[in-house]
Amino acid sequence: MTRRQAYHVRRIMAVALMTASSLPLMAQAQSTPVPDPSLPYEATQGEEPILPDDQFEARLPKAGTPDQANPDAPLPSIESWIDQQMPQSSNAPTELPPAIDPAEEQELAQPLPPLDSVTVPTNVADNNNANAKQPDIRYATSIEGFGKTGLEDEFRAESALIDGKGKAETAAMVQARAQEDEKLATRLFYSQGYYDATALASLDQAGDGTLKAVISVTPGKRYKIGDIVINAGPTVPPGLVRDSLPLKTGDYIVATLVEGAEANIALKLPENGYPFAKVGDRDILLDPATVTGDYTLPVDTGPRGTFRKIITSGDKQAFGADHMEVIKRYKPGELYDSRKVDDLRKALVATSLFSSVSVEPVQTGEAGPDGTEYVDLAVEQEAGPPRTLAGEAGYGTGQGFRAEATWTHRNLFPPEGALIGGVIAGTQEQGVSGTFRRSNAGKRDKTFQAGATLNHQKYDAYEAFTAGLNIGWARQSTPIFQKRWTYSYGAEILLTNEQVVIDPATADKTRRTYFIGGLPVQIGYDRSNDLLNPTKGFRANLRAEPEGSLQGNFSPYLRASFDLTGYYPVSDNLVIAGRAKVGTITGVSRGDVAPSRRIYAGGGGSVRGFGYQELGPKDANNDPIGGRSVNEFAVEGRYRFGNYGVVAFVDAGQVYESSMPQFSDMRYGVGLGGRFYTNFGPFRADIAMPINRQPGESKFALYIGIGQAF
């Protein structure tokens, strides 16, 4: 054993012996046993001592031993005392037993499982009636005191007691509902100016065991607006803030009216040159003696500003500030107007090129020559996916089924230079097309486009294989800006091979090729209230296209038409709509006009009740051959209820061989239709039948599409 090991053993042994030596003293000190409080009193009486007295005395050290004879003698060191107590051994080295490592507990060495994966078994008392449902508590509701305030209906609509329909699981639940209704009544009265109103909820036990919840209110007097004080700086024009606050002394203090008036200030100031105006917190000082409340409102108008420039930012931009300058509807130096900022934001969204875009005014602190402060617009943008797949489908009697799909890359040639590919698949029409279109081309809402088409059409009136090139400029209405005046102009070239009826009397046919050039022009005037679903106003549209044959000698002629539609609201749900159209081809005989360029009538958007192109002159086989003039009329009653609607209509029209409409031999169709209104316009389904049907004409016709018929 080494000296260090022996030292540690001695210390351990010493502590053990000293502890053992103290036990008898401790036992002697506690000669009176302490009763165990967990045992009965009787069980603690007469217990025998653990160590008899004679054995205890024998174990005490004897007096007079050498160590005890001289109490003043120094005590031996603890190391020598331990050596005396240790048994004597031979000179042979003593081998200590090997150290025993504690056995490793495998489970303790593992990481603890998560708490949510531990399942603790729970002992649940067996109850045969566990599924039994306690009967609901029935209660009646009584409302008292609303009188002529006009608030009882609103209270009943929001009442928790009434919403519970007289049933609750516990009485505490009924009491909680009553307390909620008590707060509701007080809140309603306060919102209408009854600031002295009180409400009390109580529960009474009826004789049959049911509860009666009583809401008793006392409205008190209704407060009116007293003095009106607006703390604001000077404005241009003077009184702009006060004029924007539609409150006056003597008005009742109604919360919604007060909040709406303050919101009007926050709206009108930015519309009149104050983009950074802030409306503070109102203060209403009530006077019970006069039953009035003096109204005070702080307003920080901020600087008066004028537009300057656009600043754009964003990690992925669709286009820059220079193109935004084309889209905006204000000029630099013009007085700030938040409506024009909103218009710019809507126009940017309408390009469909952004996943997110915001427009906010920026205070520059720079003064302009007129004393106003320049205001920049900060446009934060993030470009969105530029590609779109779209499709539409419809069906019309005589026209058959028709589906069209388009693929568009809206920004292949920035800014807003789109490439569009289209495919038409139908029972009587097939085609492909490619178009380049630049939106906002040099001016807001002005569009330039050029395209090429290949098309095949096969109708009862004609069969044509057509290739065409076109170019044009247009200014048309959009959903965010419905313009009063619209226009378009351009040029087109067509090469078409068509089947032509040589003699209508015999229906003999041949094929001819036409090479046609035209200069289409359109101008429109719109005073209706909605682009897709108008309910009042009118629209007028004139289209003229000088065109002619480019084969051999040039033979010019004019194709023209005029449309007029009107809308009159009889009530909020009923609208009467009407339409009239006249059209002509002048300067050429019918036989010299390609069949696909002649005038036809019949079908959806024309005269319902007849098939597509079914009206007008016919050949010996009763197939339409087209004409050179047309007139059409329609009257439609549109009734809407929610997102649904029904229509009833009468259409009339005829096609003539002459170049001037004759307004004779009119044909009529009547029908009914259904509408389902969506955010992008109504979905339309109409069914109609002809009046005085002729041989070969359809018994009825079905039309399905998007948007109103006109």
Buried (B, 14 or more C-beta within 10 A) or exposed (E): EEEEEBEEBBEEEBEEEEEEEEEBEEEEEEEEEEEEEEEEEEEEEEEEEEEEEEEBEEEEEEEEEEEEEEEEEEEEEEEEBBEEEEEEEEEEEEEEEEEEEEEEEEEEEEEEEEEEEEEEEEEEEEEEEEEEEEEEBBBEBEBEBBEEBEBBEBBBEBBBBBEBEBEBEEEEBBBEBBEBBBEBBBBBBBBBBBBBBBBBBEEEEEEEEEBBBBBBBBBBEBBBBBEBEBEBEEBEEEEBBBEBBEBEEEBBBBEEBBEEBBEBBBBBBBBBBBBBBEBEEEEBEBEEEEBBBBBBBBBBBBBBBBBBBBEBEBEEBBBBBEBBEBBBBBEEEEBBBBEBBBBBBBBBEBBBBBEEBEBEBBBBEEEBEEEBBBBBBEBBBBBBEBEEEEEEBBBBBBBBBBBBBBEBBBBBEBBBBBBBEBBBBBEBBBBEBEBBBBBBBEEBBBBBBBBEBEBBBBBBBBBBBBEBEBBBBBBBBBEBBBBEEBBBBBBBBBBBBBBBBEEBEEBEBEEEEBBBBBBBBBBBBBBBEBBBBBBBBBBBBBBBBBBBBBEEEEBEBBBBBBBBBBBEBEEEEBBEBBBBBBBBBEBBEBEEBBBBBBBBBBBBBBBBBBBBBBBBBBBEEEBBBBBBBBBBBBEBBBBBEEEEBEBEBBBBBBBBBEBEBEEEEBBBBBBEBBBEBEEEBBBBBBBBBBBEBEEEBBEEBBBBBBBBBB
